[in-house]
């Protein structure tokens, strides 16, 4: 697969995720135990460790199945 096709597919996946974001938010993705949220008076830090690990594992599984 060429790099240009891979970038196009990656872009389409990002657009699909952007359109599905309200649905994904209702499922609780982004507020999992292990996601770090620090809120101060004029500051908010959000570091989604668990969500990142879960998304990475799912994408790795999907790509492994596709390349198999």
C-alpha positions in Angstrom: 0.0 0.0 0.0 1.4 3.4 -0.9 1.9 6.2 1.6 -0.6 8.4 -0.2 -3.4 5.8 0.1 -2.5 5.2 3.8 -2.8 9.0 4.5 -6.1 9.2 2.7 -7.5 6.3 4.8 -6.1 7.8 8.0 -7.8 11.1 7.1 -11.1 9.4 6.4 -10.9 7.5 9.7 -10.3 10.8 11.6 -13.3 12.4 9.9 -15.5 9.5 10.8 -14.3 9.7 14.4 -15.0 13.4 14.5 -18.5 12.8 13.2 -19.1 10.0 15.8 -17.6 11.9 18.7 -20.9 12.7 20.4 -21.8 9.0 20.3 -18.4 8.0 21.6 -18.7 10.6 24.4 -22.0 9.0 25.6 -20.3 5.6 25.8 -17.9 7.0 28.5 -14.8 6.9 26.3 -12.6 9.7 27.6 -13.7 9.4 31.2 -12.3 6.0 32.1 -10.7 5.1 35.4 -7.0 5.9 34.9 -7.6 9.1 32.9 -5.9 11.9 34.7 -7.8 15.2 35.2 -6.3 18.1 37.1 -8.6 21.1 37.6 -7.5 24.3 39.2 -9.0 27.8 39.3 -7.8 28.9 35.8 -6.3 25.7 34.6 -7.4 22.3 33.4 -5.1 19.4 32.4 -6.6 16.3 30.9 -4.4 13.3 30.2 -6.4 10.3 28.9 -3.9 7.4 29.7 -6.4 4.6 29.9 -8.4 5.8 26.9 -5.2 6.1 24.8 -4.2 2.5 25.8 -7.6 1.2 24.9 -7.8 2.9 21.5 -4.2 1.8 20.7 -5.1 -1.8 21.6 -8.2 -1.8 19.4 -6.5 -0.2 16.5 -3.6 -2.6 16.7 -6.0 -5.5 16.7 -7.9 -4.1 13.7 -4.7 -3.5 11.7 -3.4 -7.0 12.7 -6.6 -8.6 11.4 -6.4 -6.6 8.1 -2.8 -7.5 7.5 -3.3 -11.1 8.3 
